[in-house]
Amino acid sequence: MTDKRIVLSTAGSEEEARKIAHALVERKLAACVNIVGPIQSVYRWKSAVESSPEFLLFIKTTAAAFARVRDAIRELHSYEVPECVMVAIADGDQEYLRWIEDSIS
């Protein structure tokens, strides 16, 4: 197990996804953010089933930086309750994992 993490979040537009991605990398909270989309999300919100296009962010970071990533997403996001889920990276190419570490401050 490593201390490297992938944080998943979604945004309602490509512009918002890019804004969040750039801010996280510029603030040295993420080594890289991949933006995928549009995707179609189906979810329950305020007792109704909703469906909308979104953009998925794959945020490469460390466990130690997660709280700051979460706080930045809350600050930058337009959603009342933005998605912010952390997934552990069990293993990976050591040079890539070192690059993630070196990119985070």
Secondary structure, DSSP 4 states (H G I P E B T S, - for coil): --SEEEEEEEESSHHHHHHHHHHHHHTTS-SEEEEEEEEEEEEEETTEEEEEEEEEEEEEEETTTHHHHHHHHHHH--SSS---EEEE-----HHHHHHHHHH--
